[in-house]
């Protein structure tokens, strides 16, 4: 094969299916040629489909007799490249994506039996250029995910921002547009005028499931995120301690629901987020005189308000089944809103000025509590999540009360927990998107 000749990309040379093929286009690539000292030894390979063992072995033999060849695979957006020799060493430092290294190592041309170096000749160089569909980041809060976007950009990972309040999609379009969608939609969006996004997101996530787009914290996880009633049911199913709770769909039922509970009680909207809409009542009379609000889905929880031992709550972050970190949030005496301060910016959190010390600190929970948090996140179908608990001052029992699929992580994480958790999140995103742990070069 000489100069500008092309291999016949016949259908009968097709090999087995590639498990990562969902984010690589089917059609043939543009053919190019690498310049070498001996032009007669240059080879150009353009293939529409993968070669079978016999054809691959033959091609490898031909390549081994030449100085080098360029193989292009796929044509689409988001080019990611790597170079690898048909022997034991790698070309320079051009590896940009770890997952592609693994893919290339399994390719027929790089099989050990095909990695031969004729005496006196260098190994043939193969460049795989994969065109990866972008990662979709579904989000709503205008500021929480700036660190995520910055980390993706620093890694050179192609991504698309999808604002949940401006969703538009065609349910008849069955072709996935993204290698992965990361669901970062917040249930508190209704407090920012984006109530409708709560429900359109459900339809969009269901659509993504139907067309086979991988989703980080997908439809089922989002259902748990959206419902505090579901969360209490989840705790009960797992046998994990939680506050006694009643669910109502009529404000007039609040008093009757609270009769069997110990006061004080909280009334929470079923779809909350960032501590919004929670009210505390010290007696039946106080509750009876109040105007109870149910929330955006017409549902509310009447729940016992537990005294927190040490006036503190703990949030445990779980990522891909692993413990990432925990933070301890200090409360002001008698406060009832247990949302972490940098998420919610609500009263009732120690301010670090009044003598109560810093509001947030790194914390090492008991191992059995961490294991419970892992079980909760797994049972909720979440790929990542923050789970919150307090120690009931009356009984000394660690008691879980909230599950958050939306983990935007603690502010100033390197100062508080000693590292940047967004790096680990982007590692997971890159791996699930099938492009590996990309690194800027």
C-alpha positions as CSV (number, residue, x, y, z in Angstrom):
1,X,0.0,0.0,0.0
2,X,1.5,3.3,-1.1
3,X,1.0,7.1,-0.9
4,X,-2.7,7.9,-1.0
5,X,-4.1,4.4,-1.3
6,X,-7.0,3.5,1.0
7,X,-8.0,0.3,2.6
8,X,-11.3,-1.2,1.4
9,X,-13.6,-0.6,4.4
10,X,-15.8,-3.6,3.6
11,X,-18.7,-4.5,5.8
12,X,-17.5,-8.1,6.0
13,X,-14.5,-6.9,8.0
14,X,-16.6,-5.7,10.9
15,X,-15.7,-7.0,14.4
16,X,-17.6,-7.2,17.6
17,X,-19.4,-4.3,19.3
18,X,-17.5,-1.8,21.2
19,X,-19.0,-1.1,24.7
20,X,-17.9,2.5,24.5
21,X,-19.4,2.9,21.0
22,X,-22.4,5.0,22.3
23,X,-20.4,8.2,22.2
24,X,-18.5,7.6,18.9
25,X,-20.1,8.3,15.5
26,X,-20.7,5.4,13.1
27,X,-19.5,6.9,9.9
28,X,-16.0,6.9,8.5
29,X,-13.4,9.5,9.3
30,X,-11.5,11.9,7.1
31,X,-8.3,10.3,5.9
32,X,-5.0,11.9,6.4
33,X,-1.4,11.0,6.1
34,X,1.6,11.3,8.4
35,X,4.8,12.6,6.8
36,X,7.8,10.4,7.2
37,X,11.4,10.2,5.8
38,X,10.4,7.5,3.3
39,X,7.2,8.6,1.6
40,X,6.8,5.2,0.0
41,X,6.3,3.7,3.5
42,X,3.6,6.1,4.6
43,X,0.2,4.5,5.1
44,X,-3.3,6.0,5.3
45,X,-6.0,3.9,6.9
46,X,-9.7,4.9,6.8
47,X,-12.2,2.3,8.1
48,X,-15.9,2.7,8.6
49,X,-16.2,-0.3,10.9
50,X,-13.8,-2.3,13.2
51,X,-11.7,-5.0,11.6
52,X,-12.0,-8.6,12.6
53,X,-9.1,-10.5,14.0
54,X,-7.7,-11.7,10.7
55,X,-7.9,-8.4,9.0
56,X,-6.5,-6.7,12.1
57,X,-3.6,-9.0,12.3
58,X,-2.9,-8.5,8.5
59,X,-3.1,-4.7,8.9
60,X,-0.8,-4.8,11.9
61,X,1.7,-6.8,10.0
62,X,1.7,-4.2,7.2
63,X,2.0,-1.4,9.6
64,X,4.9,-3.0,11.4
65,X,6.8,-3.0,8.0
66,X,6.3,0.7,7.7
67,X,7.4,3.7,9.7
68,X,3.9,4.8,10.8
69,X,0.3,5.3,10.1
70,X,-2.6,7.5,11.2
71,X,-5.9,5.9,12.1
72,X,-8.9,8.2,12.5
73,X,-12.0,6.8,14.2
74,X,-15.3,8.7,14.0
75,X,-16.4,12.2,13.2
76,X,-18.3,14.4,15.7
77,X,-17.9,17.2,18.2
78,X,-15.3,17.2,21.0
79,X,-12.1,15.7,19.7
80,X,-10.0,13.8,22.2
81,X,-6.7,12.3,20.9
82,X,-4.1,9.9,22.1
83,X,-1.0,8.3,20.5
84,X,0.4,4.8,21.2
85,X,3.0,2.7,19.7
86,X,2.6,-0.9,18.4
87,X,5.1,-2.0,21.0
88,X,5.7,-1.4,24.7
89,X,6.2,2.3,24.9
90,X,4.0,5.4,24.5
91,X,4.7,8.3,22.2
92,X,5.7,11.3,24.3
93,X,3.2,12.7,26.9
94,X,0.3,13.0,24.5
95,X,-2.1,10.8,26.6
96,X,-5.0,13.0,27.3
97,X,-7.6,10.6,28.5
98,X,-7.0,7.5,30.6
99,X,-10.1,5.7,29.4
100,X,-8.9,6.0,25.9
101,X,-5.6,4.4,26.9
102,X,-7.6,1.4,28.2
103,X,-9.6,1.3,25.0
104,X,-6.5,1.5,22.8
105,X,-4.8,-1.2,24.8
106,X,-7.6,-3.6,24.0
107,X,-7.7,-2.7,20.3
108,X,-6.7,-5.4,17.8
109,X,-3.8,-3.4,16.5
110,X,-2.3,-3.2,19.9
111,X,-2.7,-6.8,20.9
112,X,0.5,-8.3,22.3
113,X,0.8,-10.6,19.3
114,X,0.7,-7.6,17.0
115,X,3.3,-5.6,18.9
116,X,6.5,-6.5,17.0
117,X,9.3,-4.3,16.1
118,X,11.4,-5.4,13.1
119,X,15.1,-5.3,13.6
120,X,16.5,-1.8,12.9
121,X,13.1,-0.2,12.5
122,X,11.1,1.9,14.9
123,X,7.6,0.8,16.0
124,X,4.7,2.0,14.0
125,X,2.7,4.9,15.6
126,X,-1.0,4.7,15.8
127,X,-3.1,7.8,16.7
128,X,-6.7,7.2,17.7
129,X,-8.8,10.3,17.5
130,X,-12.1,9.9,19.2
131,X,-14.8,12.5,18.9
132,X,-16.8,12.4,22.1
133,X,-20.3,13.8,22.6
134,X,-20.3,16.5,25.2
135,X,-21.3,15.9,28.8
136,X,-24.6,17.7,29.6
137,X,-24.8,19.5,33.0
138,X,-28.4,20.0,34.0
139,X,-28.5,22.8,36.6
140,X,-30.6,25.7,37.8
141,X,-28.8,27.6,40.6
142,X,-26.8,30.5,39.0
143,X,-23.7,30.2,41.3
144,X,-23.4,26.8,42.9
145,X,-21.8,25.0,40.0
146,X,-19.2,27.5,38.9
147,X,-16.4,25.3,40.4
148,X,-17.8,22.3,38.5
149,X,-17.7,24.2,35.2
150,X,-14.2,25.4,35.9
151,X,-12.9,21.9,36.7
152,X,-14.4,20.5,33.5
153,X,-12.9,23.3,31.4
154,X,-9.5,22.8,33.1
155,X,-9.6,19.1,32.1
156,X,-10.6,19.9,28.6
157,X,-13.7,17.8,28.9
158,X,-16.4,19.0,26.4
159,X,-19.7,19.8,28.1
160,X,-22.9,21.7,27.6
161,X,-24.8,23.7,30.1
162,X,-28.5,22.8,30.3
163,X,-30.5,25.2,32.3
164,X,-33.5,23.5,33.9
165,X,-35.7,26.5,33.7
166,X,-35.2,26.7,29.9
167,X,-35.7,23.0,28.9
168,X,-36.6,22.2,25.4
169,X,-36.4,18.7,23.9
170,X,-38.0,16.5,21.3
171,X,-39.4,13.3,22.9
172,X,-39.5,11.8,19.4
173,X,-35.7,12.2,18.9
174,X,-34.2,8.9,19.8
175,X,-30.6,9.8,19.2
176,X,-28.6,10.7,22.4
177,X,-26.9,14.0,22.2
178,X,-24.7,13.6,25.3
179,X,-22.2,11.0,26.4
180,X,-23.6,11.6,30.0
181,X,-26.0,14.0,31.6
182,X,-25.2,15.1,35.2
183,X,-28.4,16.1,37.1
184,X,-27.6,19.1,39.3
185,X,-31.2,20.3,39.5
186,X,-32.2,21.8,42.9
187,X,-35.6,21.3,44.6
188,X,-35.3,24.8,46.0
189,X,-35.7,26.2,42.5
190,X,-39.2,27.2,43.4
191,X,-37.8,29.8,45.8
192,X,-36.0,31.4,42.8
193,X,-39.1,31.6,40.6
194,X,-38.4,28.3,38.8
195,X,-41.2,26.1,40.1
196,X,-42.1,24.7,36.8
197,X,-38.5,23.4,36.3
198,X,-39.1,20.9,39.2
199,X,-41.6,19.0,37.1
200,X,-40.2,19.5,33.6
201,X,-37.0,18.0,34.9
202,X,-38.8,14.8,35.7
203,X,-40.0,14.5,32.2
204,X,-36.6,15.2,30.8
205,X,-34.9,12.6,33.0
206,X,-37.5,10.0,32.0
207,X,-36.8,10.8,28.4
208,X,-33.1,10.4,28.8
209,X,-33.7,7.0,30.4
210,X,-35.8,5.9,27.4
211,X,-33.2,6.8,24.8
212,X,-30.4,5.2,26.8
213,X,-28.4,8.3,27.8
214,X,-26.4,7.6,31.0
215,X,-27.4,10.0,33.8
216,X,-25.6,10.8,37.0
217,X,-28.4,11.0,39.7
218,X,-31.1,10.2,37.2
219,X,-34.9,9.9,37.4
220,X,-35.3,7.6,40.4
221,X,-32.7,9.5,42.5
222,X,-34.5,12.8,41.6
223,X,-37.8,11.4,42.8
224,X,-36.2,10.8,46.2
225,X,-34.7,14.3,46.2
226,X,-38.1,15.8,45.5
227,X,-40.0,14.1,48.3
228,X,-39.2,14.3,52.0
229,X,-42.0,11.8,52.5
230,X,-40.1,9.3,50.3
231,X,-37.0,10.0,52.3
232,X,-38.7,9.1,55.6
233,X,-40.1,5.9,53.9
234,X,-36.5,5.1,52.8
235,X,-35.1,5.4,56.3
236,X,-37.9,3.2,57.6
237,X,-37.3,0.5,55.0
238,X,-33.6,0.4,55.9
239,X,-34.3,0.3,59.6
240,X,-32.4,3.6,60.2
241,X,-33.5,6.0,63.0
242,X,-35.5,9.0,61.8
243,X,-37.9,11.5,63.3
244,X,-41.5,10.4,63.7
245,X,-43.5,12.0,60.8
246,X,-47.0,12.4,59.4
247,X,-47.8,13.4,55.8
248,X,-50.8,15.6,55.1
249,X,-52.3,17.1,51.9
250,X,-54.7,19.5,53.7
251,X,-53.7,22.3,56.1
252,X,-56.7,21.4,58.2
253,X,-55.2,18.0,59.0
254,X,-52.1,19.4,60.7
255,X,-53.4,19.5,64.2
256,X,-54.9,16.0,64.1
257,X,-51.6,14.6,62.6
258,X,-49.6,16.2,65.4
259,X,-51.7,14.8,68.2
260,X,-49.7,11.5,68.2
261,X,-46.3,13.3,68.1
262,X,-44.2,14.9,70.8
263,X,-43.9,18.6,70.7
264,X,-42.3,20.8,69.5
265,X,-43.1,19.8,65.9
266,X,-42.0,21.0,62.5
267,X,-44.2,21.5,59.5
268,X,-42.2,21.1,56.3
269,X,-43.1,21.3,52.6
270,X,-42.7,17.9,51.0
271,X,-40.6,19.6,48.3
272,X,-38.3,21.8,50.3
273,X,-34.7,22.6,49.4
274,X,-32.3,24.9,51.2
275,X,-34.4,24.8,54.4
276,X,-37.2,26.8,52.7
277,X,-40.8,26.8,54.2
278,X,-40.1,25.1,57.5
279,X,-42.0,26.3,60.6
280,X,-41.8,25.2,64.2
281,X,-44.7,24.9,66.7
282,X,-44.4,24.4,70.4
283,X,-48.0,23.3,71.1
284,X,-51.2,22.1,69.6
285,X,-52.8,25.5,70.3
286,X,-50.0,27.3,68.5
287,X,-50.3,24.9,65.5
288,X,-54.1,25.3,65.4
289,X,-53.8,29.1,65.3
290,X,-51.2,29.0,62.4
291,X,-51.8,29.2,58.7
292,X,-50.1,26.0,57.5
293,X,-48.6,26.0,54.0
294,X,-48.3,22.8,52.1
295,X,-45.7,23.6,49.4
296,X,-45.6,23.4,45.7
297,X,-46.9,19.9,45.4
298,X,-49.8,20.3,47.9
299,X,-48.1,18.0,50.5
300,X,-46.4,18.7,53.8
301,X,-44.8,16.8,56.6
302,X,-45.6,17.2,60.3
303,X,-42.5,16.0,62.1
304,X,-41.1,15.8,65.6
305,X,-38.4,18.5,66.2
306,X,-35.5,16.6,67.8
307,X,-33.1,18.3,70.1
308,X,-29.6,18.1,68.6
309,X,-26.9,17.0,71.0
310,X,-24.1,19.6,71.1
311,X,-26.3,21.9,69.1
312,X,-24.8,20.5,65.9
313,X,-25.8,18.5,62.8
314,X,-23.6,16.5,60.5
315,X,-23.6,16.2,56.7
316,X,-21.9,13.2,55.1
317,X,-21.0,13.3,51.4
318,X,-21.0,10.1,49.4
319,X,-19.6,9.8,45.9
320,X,-19.9,6.6,43.8
321,X,-20.4,4.5,47.0
322,X,-17.4,6.1,48.8
323,X,-17.2,8.3,51.8
324,X,-15.8,11.7,50.6
325,X,-16.0,13.9,53.8
326,X,-18.2,15.0,56.6
327,X,-18.8,18.4,58.0
328,X,-20.3,19.4,61.4
329,X,-22.5,22.5,61.4
330,X,-23.0,24.3,64.7
331,X,-26.5,25.6,65.5
332,X,-27.6,28.4,67.7
333,X,-29.5,27.2,70.8
334,X,-33.2,26.4,70.0
335,X,-32.8,26.7,66.2
336,X,-34.9,24.4,64.1
337,X,-33.7,24.9,60.5
338,X,-31.0,22.3,60.0
339,X,-29.8,23.3,56.6
340,X,-26.0,23.7,56.2
341,X,-25.1,27.4,56.4
342,X,-23.2,27.9,53.2
343,X,-26.1,26.3,51.3
344,X,-28.9,28.1,52.9
345,X,-27.7,31.4,54.5
346,X,-30.5,31.3,57.1
347,X,-30.6,32.4,60.7
348,X,-30.0,29.8,63.4
349,X,-26.4,29.0,62.4
350,X,-23.4,30.0,64.5
351,X,-21.6,32.9,63.0
352,X,-18.1,32.4,64.1
353,X,-18.1,35.9,65.7
354,X,-20.5,35.7,68.7
355,X,-18.3,33.3,70.7
356,X,-19.7,30.0,69.4
357,X,-16.8,29.4,67.0
358,X,-16.8,28.7,63.3
359,X,-20.1,27.4,62.0
360,X,-18.7,24.6,59.9
361,X,-15.8,22.2,60.6
362,X,-14.5,18.9,59.2
363,X,-15.8,15.9,61.2
364,X,-15.1,12.2,61.5
365,X,-18.4,10.4,62.1
366,X,-18.5,6.9,63.6
367,X,-17.9,4.2,61.0
368,X,-21.4,2.7,61.5
369,X,-23.0,6.0,60.8
370,X,-21.0,6.4,57.6
371,X,-22.1,2.9,56.6
372,X,-25.7,3.9,57.2
373,X,-25.2,7.0,55.0
374,X,-23.8,4.8,52.2
375,X,-26.8,2.5,52.4
376,X,-29.2,5.4,52.2
377,X,-27.5,6.9,49.1
378,X,-27.3,3.5,47.4
379,X,-31.0,2.6,48.2
380,X,-32.0,6.0,46.8
381,X,-30.4,5.2,43.5
382,X,-28.0,8.2,43.9
383,X,-24.5,8.3,42.4
384,X,-23.6,11.0,44.8
385,X,-25.5,12.6,47.7
386,X,-25.3,14.4,51.0
387,X,-27.0,12.8,54.0
388,X,-27.7,14.7,57.2
389,X,-28.1,13.5,60.7
390,X,-28.1,14.7,64.3
391,X,-27.6,12.9,67.5
392,X,-30.9,12.9,69.5
393,X,-30.0,14.6,72.8
394,X,-32.8,12.6,74.5
395,X,-31.6,9.2,73.5
396,X,-28.0,9.6,72.1
397,X,-29.1,8.0,68.9
398,X,-27.8,9.2,65.5
399,X,-30.9,10.1,63.6
400,X,-31.1,10.8,59.9
401,X,-33.6,13.4,58.6
402,X,-32.6,14.5,55.1
403,X,-31.2,13.2,51.8
404,X,-29.8,15.5,49.2
405,X,-29.0,14.3,45.7
406,X,-27.8,17.8,44.9
407,X,-24.3,17.9,46.5
408,X,-22.7,21.2,45.6
409,X,-20.2,20.6,48.4
410,X,-19.1,22.8,51.2
411,X,-17.7,26.3,50.4
412,X,-14.0,26.7,50.8
413,X,-13.6,22.9,50.8
414,X,-9.8,22.9,50.6
415,X,-9.6,25.0,53.8
416,X,-12.3,23.1,55.7
417,X,-11.8,19.4,54.6
418,X,-8.3,19.7,53.1
419,X,-9.1,19.0,49.4
420,X,-11.3,20.0,46.5
421,X,-14.2,17.4,46.1
422,X,-15.0,18.8,42.7
423,X,-11.9,17.0,41.4
424,X,-13.3,13.7,42.5
425,X,-16.7,14.5,41.0
426,X,-15.2,15.3,37.6
427,X,-13.2,12.1,37.8
428,X,-16.5,10.3,38.1
429,X,-18.1,12.3,35.4
430,X,-15.3,11.6,33.0
431,X,-15.3,7.9,33.7
432,X,-19.0,7.6,33.3
433,X,-18.9,9.6,30.1
434,X,-16.5,7.0,28.7
435,X,-13.7,9.5,28.2
436,X,-11.6,8.7,31.3
437,X,-9.9,11.1,33.7
438,X,-9.0,13.8,31.3
439,X,-6.1,16.0,32.2
440,X,-4.9,19.3,30.7
441,X,-1.6,19.0,28.9
